[in-house]
């Protein structure tokens, strides 16, 4: 058995890591291509619908701002109108945080009993 130098071992490890990263990247690209081929038409419609809904929501908020600006100062009208999407966004972010925390909490069957190492 021949002894390899530390530099050779480190170079081999670096080359292996590089190959693993390239293979993972190619796998991710292949997965994305498959997903786009499968859901391509639906995803385009989803994006167009999302953009249209966002524009519509913006104009609804703008019309509310302009209507309120007739009965109160414009700065206060903008503040009142900003409470609507701000409240919705806050509630959604809090619910998302709760769901993510629930997903990250280990299940009882995943906990390793005391005294039994990995």
Phi and psi in degrees as a GROMACS rama.xvg file:
@    title "Ramachandran Plot"
@    xaxis  label "Phi"
@    yaxis  label "Psi"
@TYPE xy
-94.193  141.071  UNK-2
-84.5412  132.527  UNK-3
-100.597  148.588  UNK-4
-74.26  159.931  UNK-5
-59.9212  -38.7361  UNK-6
-62.4915  -39.1702  UNK-7
-66.1877  -42.4953  UNK-8
-63.4911  -45.0243  UNK-9
-63.6678  -40.518  UNK-10
-64.0831  -41.7648  UNK-11
-63.7371  -42.0823  UNK-12
-62.25  -44.6241  UNK-13
-59.8737  -42.1514  UNK-14
-65.0054  -39.9234  UNK-15
-66.4703  -42.5465  UNK-16
-61.8597  -42.1181  UNK-17
-60.5855  -44.2351  UNK-18
-64.8204  -39.4257  UNK-19
-64.2182  -43.8774  UNK-20
-63.9898  -42.9874  UNK-21
-62.8278  -41.0753  UNK-22
-65.47  -41.0401  UNK-23
-64.4025  -39.5595  UNK-24
-64.8184  -43.974  UNK-25
-62.9012  -37.8036  UNK-26
-64.8169  -42.2582  UNK-27
-63.0586  -42.3035  UNK-28
-62.6487  -42.3213  UNK-29
-64.2183  -39.6825  UNK-30
-63.4942  -42.1226  UNK-31
-65.5358  -41.5012  UNK-32
-60.5428  -43.8703  UNK-33
-61.8945  -43.6063  UNK-34
-63.1387  -44.0438  UNK-35
-65.8716  -40.3839  UNK-36
-64.4403  -36.744  UNK-37
-76.1345  -45.9008  UNK-38
-113.368  17.0343  UNK-39
-54.8296  -52.3899  UNK-40
-64.3318  -42.4743  UNK-41
-66.6171  -37.4188  UNK-42
-68.331  -36.3179  UNK-43
-64.0556  -44.2443  UNK-44
-63.56  -38.5848  UNK-45
-63.4908  -43.0984  UNK-46
-65.138  -45.5599  UNK-47
-62.4887  -43.6213  UNK-48
-63.7792  -39.4591  UNK-49
-64.9115  -41.2751  UNK-50
-65.0311  -44.5467  UNK-51
-63.3141  -42.448  UNK-52
-65.7505  -37.5548  UNK-53
-65.1366  -43.289  UNK-54
-62.7123  -43.264  UNK-55
-62.3653  -43.5273  UNK-56
-63.1966  -38.4623  UNK-57
-62.3925  -42.1788  UNK-58
-71.4767  -32.6319  UNK-59
-63.9373  -44.1392  UNK-60
-65.1013  -39.0433  UNK-61
-63.6906  -42.719  UNK-62
-65.8907  -36.4619  UNK-63
-64.4265  -40.8456  UNK-64
-60.6428  -47.4996  UNK-65
-65.0188  -37.3761  UNK-66
-66.2616  -44.303  UNK-67
-70.0536  -27.0957  UNK-68
-64.4408  -16.8328  UNK-69
-79.1301  -22.2115  UNK-70
-113.168  -7.14487  UNK-71
-149.134  166.971  UNK-72
-60.2424  145.542  UNK-73
-55.8037  -38.5031  UNK-74
-63.0429  -38.6315  UNK-75
-71.663  -36.8194  UNK-76
-61.2965  -44.7519  UNK-77
-63.4317  -38.8351  UNK-78
-65.1294  -44.084  UNK-79
-63.9804  -44.4351  UNK-80
-67.0584  -34.2422  UNK-81
-69.1747  -18.0587  UNK-82
-66.7393  -30.016  UNK-83
-65.2037  -61.3636  UNK-84
-68.0454  -29.506  UNK-85
-63.7156  -42.2041  UNK-86
-66.8033  -44.9065  UNK-87
-61.1445  -45.8682  UNK-88
-62.3154  -40.9557  UNK-89
-63.308  -45.7651  UNK-90
-61.6489  -43.6322  UNK-91
-64.937  -42.0135  UNK-92
-65.1672  -39.431  UNK-93
-65.889  -40.6383  UNK-94
-65.7742  -39.3331  UNK-95
-63.8494  -43.9122  UNK-96
-60.9965  -40.5066  UNK-97
-64.1308  -44.0135  UNK-98
-65.7968  -40.3875  UNK-99
-65.3957  -42.8905  UNK-100
-61.6544  -38.1727  UNK-101
-65.7323  -38.3825  UNK-102
-70.136  -32.8181  UNK-103
-82.4259  -17.6597  UNK-104
-70.5507  127.052  UNK-105
-65.9538  142.168  UNK-106
-73.7545  157.23  UNK-107
-61.5605  -31.4852  UNK-108
-77.9891  -10.0791  UNK-109
-91.9822  -10.5716  UNK-110
-79.1471  130.848  UNK-111
-79.8667  125.287  UNK-112
-61.4502  150.784  UNK-113
-60.8327  139.806  UNK-114
92.493  -13.376  UNK-115
-110.48  110.495  UNK-116
-76.7087  171.076  UNK-117
